[in-house]
Amino acid sequence: MGVPQISNRSGQTANRSEPARGGSERPAWSRRGILTVLGAVPAVAPTGCSGSADASEGTGATAAAGAKTQAKAKVKEPTVTVTPADGTKKADFTSPVEVAVANGTLASVGVTGNDGSTLAGSFNDARTKWTSTRNPYSGTKYTVTATPQGADAHTATFVTKSPGETFVGYFTPEANATSGIGMPVSINFTQAVKDRAAVEKAITVTAEPAVEVVGHWFSDTRLDFRPEAYWAAGTKITLSLRLKDVEGANDVYGVQSKDVTFHIGRRQISTVDLPKKTMTVERDGSTLATYPVTGGDAEHTTWSGIMVISERFRQTRMESSTVGLGDEYDIPDVPHAQRLTTSGTFIHGNYWAPTSVFGTSNTSHGCIGLHDAKGANDTSVPGSTFHNSSTLGDVVIVKNSGEKTVDPANGLSGWNLSWADWKAGSAL
């Protein structure tokens, strides 16, 4: 059979070749056709619909995710700062506790001591800072819990240091006592007070029914409180000591934080008229008794003025050497003695003088004497009767003694100061 002839575009005749040995070679026209098809694929792929859409969508998702990450990075978490710092072992107790927040506001703050006390405080207008209304106590462990708005609570702890030297105030009268109308609130400090204003500010005395009560400094170690006139009978008085951590002197701090109350009983005032050698006892507006007495002689005159009973004894020893009078007397069993001044003035029973002395002569070394019996067992004698009718804080007024008015600091004699002079002695 003859070989077919194929004419090309030039009109020439081409021979169809036989396959080479092995039979793998295709005719030339067949190879060109395959190449033509394969060569078209790269041109088609970029223009396909699916390929173009996928590329565009992937780029947008990546950009959005990146934007969200950047936005989160820009929103900072609230940061809480506590002063004193968390973990402080010897924190200062003379400054308030402060809590501040950055990148937010404070929803709540609580500060609790291991003694059970809490510190109240207030926020600034922006609620980015909280400050305690008072300082923390010394020697106390505190836990601070601060919660920012919309965030978890932040907790910090610190321990305040203990003070070096300390002082306390011993007060008169005793807690829950019932006293006479002349009893001031008298406080004696164990260390000299240099910052009187700080200490006086930390002490308040209030009365029911209410009256103005003012403090007066007699020395660096003594502060008394009283109203303008004697307390009213039945008054309830409250002494509030807030001396803990108050710096009374350089590096010397108070330790007390307490309230005590006492009461005023009936109104009793005894008036001694020494030229007449009598004492009249008035109670609640009526005369209770009139006693014959003996007072200080011409060489040992009795203080004049207002005095207050500050101590009471059924019997006590009296020695002249303790009041600067040498060895003039030493009586081991003076009956029914009641102290009027620190310097040694008493109103007391007297069993060693003749009965005729009382009401007729002033023969004592400055004390006021009433007839009494040795042993203090006879309840019918004036010394015993007056003693039994009296109480701490009762007023005793001495008139016409020939002596000057007692120093207001001598015993509980502050009533001898005018109200203006009394108030002038306040550090506030």
Long-range contacts (C-beta under 8 A, 24 or more apart in sequence): 76-103, 77-103, 77-104, 77-151, 78-102, 78-103, 78-104, 78-105, 78-148, 78-149, 78-151, 79-103, 79-104, 80-146, 80-148, 80-154, 80-156, 82-144, 82-146, 82-154, 82-156, 82-158, 84-158, 84-160, 85-156, 85-158, 86-156, 86-157, 86-158, 87-156, 87-157, 87-158, 88-158, 88-159, 89-158, 89-159, 90-159, 90-160, 90-161, 91-136, 91-158, 91-159, 91-160, 91-161, 92-160, 92-161, 93-135, 93-136, 93-137, 93-138, 93-140, 93-160, 93-161, 93-163, 93-245, 94-135, 94-245, 94-247, 95-135, 96-121, 96-131, 96-132, 96-133, 96-134, 96-135, 96-136, 97-121, 97-131, 97-132, 97-135, 97-136, 97-142, 97-144, 98-129, 98-130, 98-131, 98-132, 99-129, 99-130, 99-144, 99-146, 100-128, 100-129, 100-130, 101-128, 101-129, 101-146, 101-148, 102-128, 104-128, 104-148, 104-149, 104-150, 104-151, 105-148, 105-149, 106-130, 106-146, 106-147, 106-148, 106-149, 107-147, 107-148, 107-149, 107-150, 108-145, 108-146, 108-147, 109-144, 109-145, 109-146, 109-147, 110-144, 110-145, 110-146, 111-136, 111-142, 111-143, 111-144, 111-145, 112-142, 112-143, 113-137, 113-140, 113-141, 113-142, 114-140, 114-141, 114-142, 115-140, 135-245, 136-160, 137-244, 137-245, 138-162, 138-163, 138-244, 138-245, 138-253, 139-163, 163-245, 163-251, 163-252, 163-253, 163-255, 164-251, 164-252, 164-253, 165-191, 165-251, 165-252, 165-253, 166-191, 166-252, 166-253, 166-254, 166-255, 167-191, 167-193, 167-243, 167-248, 167-249, 167-252, 167-253, 167-254, 167-255, 168-243, 168-254, 168-255, 168-256, 169-203, 169-223, 169-241, 169-243, 169-254, 169-256, 171-239, 171-241, 171-260, 172-310, 172-412, 173-262, 173-392, 173-393, 174-262, 175-260, 175-261, 175-262, 176-260, 176-261, 176-262, 177-262, 177-263, 177-392, 178-262, 178-263, 178-264, 178-265, 178-391, 179-262, 179-263, 179-264, 179-265, 179-391, 179-392, 179-393, 180-264, 180-265, 180-267, 180-268, 180-308, 180-309, 180-390, 180-391, 180-392, 180-393, 180-394, 180-395, 181-230, 181-231, 181-232, 181-233, 181-264, 181-267, 181-268, 181-269, 181-393, 181-394, 181-395, 182-230, 182-231, 182-269, 182-306, 182-308, 182-393, 182-394, 182-395, 182-412, 182-415, 183-231, 183-264, 183-308, 183-392, 183-393, 183-412, 184-224, 184-225, 184-226, 184-308, 184-412, 184-414, 185-213, 185-224, 185-225, 185-226, 185-237, 185-239, 186-222, 186-223, 186-224, 186-225, 186-412, 187-222, 187-223, 187-224, 187-225, 188-221, 188-222, 189-220, 189-221, 189-222, 189-223, 189-248, 190-221, 191-221, 191-248, 191-249, 191-252, 192-220, 192-221, 192-249, 193-220, 193-221, 193-223, 193-248, 193-249, 194-220, 194-248, 194-249, 194-250, 195-247, 195-248, 195-249, 196-220, 196-223, 196-427, 197-427, 197-428, 198-246, 198-247, 198-248, 199-223, 199-243, 199-246, 199-248, 199-254, 199-427, 200-426, 200-427, 200-428, 201-428, 202-241, 202-242, 202-243, 202-246, 202-254, 203-239, 203-240, 203-241, 203-242, 203-243, 204-239, 204-240, 204-242, 205-237, 205-238, 205-239, 205-240, 206-237, 206-238, 206-240, 207-231, 207-235, 207-236, 207-237, 207-238, 208-235, 208-236, 208-237, 208-238, 209-235, 214-422, 214-423, 214-426, 215-425, 215-426, 215-427, 215-428, 216-414, 216-417, 216-422, 216-423, 216-425, 216-426, 217-425, 217-426, 217-427, 218-408, 218-409, 218-414, 218-425, 219-409, 222-409, 224-412, 224-414, 226-414, 226-415, 226-422, 228-419, 228-422, 230-267, 230-395, 230-415, 231-264, 232-264, 232-267, 233-264, 233-265, 233-266, 233-267, 233-284, 234-263, 234-264, 234-265, 235-263, 235-264, 236-261, 236-263, 236-264, 237-261, 237-262, 237-263, 237-264, 264-393, 265-391, 268-389, 268-390, 268-391, 268-394, 268-395, 269-394, 269-395, 269-396, 269-397, 270-347, 270-386, 270-390, 270-394, 270-395, 270-396, 270-397, 271-396, 271-397, 271-399, 272-302, 272-347, 272-368, 272-396, 272-397, 272-398, 272-399, 273-399, 273-400, 274-302, 274-362, 274-398, 274-399, 274-400, 274-401, 274-402, 275-400, 277-358, 277-359, 277-360, 277-361, 277-362, 278-359, 279-368, 279-370, 279-386, 281-386, 281-389, 283-389, 288-389, 289-385, 289-386, 289-389, 291-358, 291-370, 291-382, 291-385, 291-386, 292-358, 292-359, 292-360, 292-370, 292-371, 292-382, 293-358, 293-359, 293-368, 293-369, 293-370, 294-350, 294-353, 294-357, 294-358, 294-359, 294-361, 294-362, 294-363, 294-364, 294-368, 294-369, 295-362, 295-364, 295-366, 295-367, 295-368, 295-369, 295-398, 295-401, 296-362, 296-364, 296-365, 296-366, 296-367, 296-401, 296-403, 297-362, 297-363, 297-364, 297-365, 298-362, 298-402, 300-325, 300-364, 300-365, 300-366, 301-366, 301-401, 301-402, 301-403, 302-345, 302-362, 302-364, 302-366, 302-367, 302-368, 302-398, 302-401, 302-403, 303-340, 303-341, 303-345, 303-366, 303-398, 303-401, 303-403, 303-404, 303-405, 303-406, 303-410, 304-398, 304-399, 304-400, 304-401, 304-402, 304-403, 304-404, 304-405, 304-406, 305-397, 305-398, 305-405, 305-406, 305-413, 305-416, 306-395, 306-396, 306-397, 306-406, 306-413, 306-415, 306-416, 307-340, 307-341, 307-345, 307-395, 307-396, 307-397, 307-398, 307-406, 307-411, 307-412, 307-413, 308-340, 308-393, 308-394, 308-395, 308-396, 308-411, 308-412, 308-413, 308-415, 309-338, 309-339, 309-340, 309-347, 309-390, 309-391, 309-392, 309-393, 309-394, 309-396, 310-339, 310-340, 310-392, 310-411, 310-412, 311-338, 311-339, 311-392, 312-337, 312-338, 312-339, 312-387, 312-390, 312-391, 312-392, 313-337, 313-338, 314-376, 314-387, 315-376, 318-346, 320-365, 323-365, 323-366, 325-365, 328-365, 329-365, 333-374, 333-375, 333-376, 335-372, 335-373, 335-374, 335-375, 335-376, 335-383, 335-384, 336-370, 336-372, 336-376, 336-383, 336-384, 336-386, 336-387, 338-387, 338-390, 339-411, 340-368, 340-396, 340-411, 341-406, 341-410, 341-411, 341-413, 342-410, 342-411, 343-410, 343-411, 345-406, 345-411, 347-386, 347-396, 348-372, 348-383, 349-373, 349-376, 349-381, 349-382, 349-383, 349-384, 349-387, 350-383, 358-382, 368-396, 368-398
